[in-house]
Each structure stands twice: as structure tokens, then as C-alpha cells.
């Protein structure tokens, strides 16, 4: 996400701080993104692997991002081993969400090609091998869907 051309004019974060903020999001997503879906055109859903420390990190970033980009609506839902992050925008900012979705899909695909498993399952490491286990939980380990997109 290093090219900041997609950042809308309505973002109030000072220009000199934008690349640092993007780097924080990049690090979070590259380390923890496990699932990406688009349930509706103005809504992204991300599953991030991790427990309470990841949840704290997500909440901190969400709070700061909400302060400068009020067009985003974030909802954080903690789970046992995943933190779900829902990101929504209003219609005038749909292009921002589109750009974010593309960047995340590329990041997820790149991470997958580096050999990381996308979704956790209950299989042992011996069963899972190179990321292709026999259970149905990881039938499609890289799962990026576009429900709601036309």
C-alpha cells in the first residue's frame, strides 16, 4: 500500500504522517490477515489471526484511523484465535474501499505464495504438511470472495 494516490482528500491525517500509518496497517495485514471477503459493495470483512495483543493493536489503529478518516466505519469482533475487522464506507468513498480490497487481495495472495496458511484448522502439523491438509476447514486455504460485487 505504499502508493498513497488512493488516499481521499477527506483524510485529515497530515501528509507527512500518512506513509507511517499505511506502514502500520501493512505490517498488521501482512502478519495477521487470514481471510478477506466482500459481503456487500460498501463492506469488507477481514479475519486476522491472533489473540488479545492483536485485538489491542487493531483497536488502537482503528481508533486513530477513525480520527482522520471519518468516512470509515470499523467494527472489531474478537474471537478465540481470530479478530474480525469489518470496514464499511459510504457511497462517495466506495473507490477507497475498492482500492483497499485490491491491495489486501494482492497482499493475501503474496503471503499465500510465500507458503503461509491462510485459515487455521484443527489438523496437526503432520496432517497439514505444506498447507494442504485433508480437512474441510481449509478446503480452499486462500479464500477471497466478492459476494455483493457486480
PyMOL commands that set and color helices and strands:
alter all, ss='L'
color gray80, all
select helices_A, chain A and resi 4-6+15-32+52-68+91-113+125-128+136-138
alter helices_A, ss='H'
color red, helices_A
select strands_A, chain A and resi 33-40+43-49+73-78+82-88
alter strands_A, ss='S'
color yellow, strands_A
deselect
rebuild
show_as cartoon
